[in-house]
Structures are given as structure tokens and as C-alpha cells.
Amino acid sequence: MKNHSHIFTLLFFISCFSYSQTELQQNWFNENDLLKHVKTLSSDAFEGRRTGTAGAEKTKKYIINQFYSHGVKPLTNKYSQNFTFSKGVKQYQATNILGYIKGTSKQKKYIVITAHFDHEGIKRNEIYNGADDNASGIGALFSFAEYFKNNPPKHTVILAALDGEELGLKGSYYFTKNPLIPLKNIIVNINLDMVSRSDKNELFVVGTDTHNSFKNIVNNYKNSEQFKLVIGHDANDDLENWTYSSDHANFYKQGVPFLYFGVEDHEDYHEPTDDFENIHPEFYIKAVHSIISVFKDIDTQL
């Protein structure tokens, strides 16, 4: 009887711990709000968010409002980092939206979390809404902002909504070439680009070789049949190399370690059918949870 009592107590403790862990994770961010952000940003009202258009301007205001409401402070005296660039004969007016959450450590070290907000805009009278690419990444940025309200980071975190990715990674290029903080003080760039749908329930992580501890941290994530965090698409495997496929490339070129989270291309990639109705909500929610989990381990261990 005594032994049974101990076993019951142990099982009760384990179940309570598991429940509290699940509840804690569920409270990291509002899952309904996450989906609402993607639905809004990928609606026709934002006209495909092409750089330099009225849709992009509307998107910038939306992002700034969300940053402000979640207590994300502007990185300088304003959230906007304006820049211009040319592509062919056309010149574009672009803007990165940059905010930060101050870390608890006295060290001047930074984690930069990036997601591009621009997409293809309107072509041949069709709106390319870019729900997965990349309203999903921007929605995840907002979830990070929400998470930090009750979970202040050890390192100061910069949340960067970048412009001009679809036109040649222009926003990240400008950010890294005109740094507002010393690049040597960035311990990692976490880049989010297309994280909301996968028929195989797989979210890929690229860049684990750029820091010794990254691979162990990702491998320690507990996968399930419903969701898998998979290391791949690096230069050293048989899959297509994604090292230079999105904004993390410009950080990598400057010697900054990175982790890029993304899914494989799907039938709606860069098509007008990349709409909110075609994302996978359950997968997306799990993806954002997993990215925050990896961030949490990096933030505490580095």
C-alpha cells in the first residue's frame, strides 16, 4: 500500500507538470489572433503588399500598430527604417519596420527575428495575397511580441518586419549594410518565411551548422506525427540548398549565425491562390509554438 501511494503521488506530480507545461505553452500567444492577423494581411484590402504600393503602406501601419499595442518599442526614434533601391529601370521606396524588447541581461547582445511583409502585389489584374508567403511570418512576429509580455527575454530582441524581399532581399541587405547595432553583437538571426502549411507536417530548420549548439537545441524538440521540426536544406545534404533563399542570407554573409524556418514550396507558391483558406491552421499554430521553443532555448543557453 505504501509503495502504491508513492507511485500515485509521482504520477499525479508528472500529470500536473505536463498539464502546467501545456497550459504555459498555450498561453504564450492567442492562437485565434495569430490566424486573424494572417487572414487580415492576406486579404484583398492589402493588395498583395508589393513594395512601394498603397497596400504596402497599409501593411506598415498595421505592423506598427501591432508592435505598439504589444509594448514593442521602436528601435530608434521611430519604427520605420526608410530606404530606396533600384531594380531594372524602376526605383522603389521601401521601409523596414524595426522594434525591440529589452533583455534582462546587462550584456549588449541581440537576437534579431526577421520576417518579410512584402509580396507580389497585383499582376494581370489578379491579387497575389501571399498568405503563407509571408503573412504567416509576420503573424509569428506578433506572437513573439505577445509572448514577451509575460516572458521577458535574456537578450535584447529586435523584431524586424522587412521590405523588398521579393525584389532581391533588399530589406535585409539594407539592414545589414546600415546596422543600427553592431553586427558582431547579434548572436543569431531567426528568419521566418513561409511557416503556415505543409502536407507532410514538416517545418524545416536551415542553418544549424552556423553555431555549435543549434543542432542539439533543434534535435531536443519533441516531434510528433502531427508536427515535425526537421533539420535540412543546408549545403551539406541532398535537398535544395536554402542558405541564400531568404533574408537570413544577408546576415550569414556578414558572419551572423542564423536559423531559417520555412516549409517546402507548395502548389500555391507565388500564385494568386496563396490565400488564407489554403493555409493549415493547426500546423501553423504548432509551427509558431516550435519556433518560440527553439528561441527560448537559444536565449537561455547562449
N, C-alpha and C positions, 0 to 999 in steps of 0.2 A: 504493500500500500504506500509506503514511504517513497519507494522508487517511482511509482506511478505518479505520485504528486509532483515530484521533481520534473518528470517528463512533461506533465501537463503545464507546469509553470514555464518551462523552457519553450514549449510550443506556443503558449499564449504570448510570451515575450517576442518570439520570432514573428508571429502573425501581426502583433501590434506594430513592430518595427517596420515590417513590409508595408502595412497599411499606411503608416505615417510617411514612409518614403514615397509611396504612390500619391498620397494626398499632397505632399510637399511639391512633387513634380507637377501635379495638376494645377497647383496654384502659382506656378511660375508665370503663366500668362493666361489671358482669356482666349480660349480656343475659338469661340464664336467671333470675337473681334478680329482675330487673325484672318479668318475666312472673309469677313466683311471687308477688310482692307483690300484683299486681292480682288474681290468682286467689284469694289468701287474703282480701283485703279485700272482695272482691265475692262471697264465699261466704255461704251461708245463716247460718253461725255468727255473722256480724256484723249480721244482721237489718236490713240496709238503712241502717245508720248514721244514723238520724234523730236530730237534736239532742235531748239530754236523755234518751236511752234507754240501756238496758243495752248495746245494740250500739254506740252512740257511745262509751260508757265503755271498752269493749273496744278500739275503734279508737284512742282516745287513748293507751292503754297500749302498743299495738303501735307507734304512731308514735314515742313517747318511747323505746322500746327500740331502734328502728332509729337514731334520732338519736344516742343514747348509744353504740351499738356502732360507729358510723361517726365518732366523735370530734366530733360537733356539740355545742357547749356550750350550756347554757340561756342565754337572753338576759338573764334576771335571776337571782335565786337559785333559780329553778325554771323548768321548761319551760312550765308552764301559765299562761295568762292567762285567768282566770275572769271571766265577766260574765253578766248577766241581761238579758232583753228580753221584751217582750210582743208578742203578735200576736193580735189579737182579744181574747178573754177569757182566753186562756191565757198563762201566764208560763213562760219557758224558762230553764233553767240551761245555760249554754254555756261552751265552753273553746276558746281558740286555743292551739296548741302552737307555741312560738317557740324557735328555736335559732339559733346564729350560728357562722360561721367567720371568724376574724380575718384581715384583709387584710395584705399585705406593705407597703402604703403607710402613711406616717405621717399622711396626710390622714384626717380623720374623715368619710369619705364612705361611703355604703352602697348596696348593691343588695339589694332585697327581692324574693325569689322566693316567690310565693304559689300555693297550690292548696287548694281546699276539700275537706274529708274527709266532710262530711255528705251524706246523700241523702234519699230519700223514706220510708225505713223500711218498715213493713208497712201495707198498705191492702187492705181487703176480703179479708183472710186470704192475701194474696199478698205475697211479699218483693220489694221493688224494690232489687236488689242494686247497681245503679249502677257497673258495671264501667268503662264509658267515662266516665260522669259520677258521681264523678270519682276513682275508684280509680286511673285512669290518670295523673291529675295528681299524686297522692300518690306513686305509684311513681316518677314522674320526679323528684320531690324527693329521694327516696332515692338515685337515680342521681347527682344533683348532689352529694350528700354523699359518695358513693363517689368521684366524680371529684376532689373537693377534696383527698383524701388524698395524691394524687401531683401535684396541680396547684393549689397554693395561690393564691387569687385576689389581685389587686392591691387591690381594695376589699373592705372587710368585707361579707360576705354574710349576710343574715338569711333563713333558711328558715322560712316561716310556713305551717303547716297550719291552715287557718281553718275555723271552725264557722259554722253558721247561714246559709250562702249561699243554700240553697234556700228559706229563710224571709225573704228580703229583703236579702241581702248584709250580714248582721248582724255577722259576724266582722271583715270588713274595715272596716266602719263603726266598730266599737269600737276597732280597732287605730289607725285614723287620727284618731279623736277623743280617744284617750287614748294619745298616742305615747310610747313608751319611748326613742325617739331623736328629735332634731329633724327634722321632715318636710323642712325645707329642705336637709338633708344627704343625702337619698335621691336618687340620680342617676337611678334608674329602678326601676319596679315591673315585674317579669316575671311575668305571671299565666298559669297552666296550668289549663285547664278543658276536658276532652274532647279528648284528643290521640291516641286509640288506634285509630281506624278511619275509613276513607274509601274509598268505591267508586271515586272519581276519583284516589286517591293524592294528595290535596291537603290540606296543613295551612295554614290561614290565619294571617296575622300582622296584627293590628289595632294602630294607634297609631304608625305610622312617622312621622306628621306631628308628634308631640309632642316630637321632638328632631331637630335638623338632620341628624345623622349616621346616624340609624336606617335611613333608606331605602337609603342606599348600602350599609350593612352587610348588610341583608337581600338586596339585589339582587346582592351579591357571592357569595351562597351558590350553589353549583353544583347546579342541579336535574338530574333525570334522568327517564326515562319512568316509573320505578318510584316516584319520590317528588318532589313539587313543593312548595316553600315559596312561598306566594302572598300578596302584599300585597292586602288587600281587606277589605270590610265596615267601612270607615271612613265618616265622614259625607259624604265627597266623592265617593263612587262610587254606582253604581246598585244595589248589593247592600244587603241588610238591614243597618242600622247596629248594630254590636255594641259601640259605645263604652260603653254603660251596661249591658251584658248580664251581667257577672260582676264579681268582686271588684275588678278594676282600676278600676272606675268611681269608687270612693270615694277612691282615690289621685289619680285625674285631677281630681276635684272639689277636691282640696286643692293642685292645681298641680304634682303629681308626674308627670313623663313616664312613659309605660307602653308595654309591648308585651304584647299578649294573644295567646296561641297557642291555637287551637281548630279543630275541624272543624265542618262544617255538620251540622245536625240530620239524624238518620237514623231509620229506622222503629222503632227501639227506644228512642228518646229519651224519658225519663220513663215508660217502660213496664217491667213486671216482666221483660221479655225482655232487658234490658240486662245480659247475663251475660258472663262471661269467654269463653265459647265463641263469642261473636259479635264480639269484637274482632279486629283484623287484626294479628297479632303482628309480621310483617315491617315493615309500615307503622309500627307503634308504635315499634319499635326505631329505625327511621330518623328518626322524629319527634323522639325524645329526643336522638339524635345532633345533629340540626339545631338544636335549641333550645340545646344546650350550645355548639355552634359559634357561634351568634349571641351568646350570653352572653360567650364568650371574647373576641370582637372588641370588644364594648361595654366589657368590663372593662379591656382593654389600651389602647383608644383614647380613652376618656373620662377 
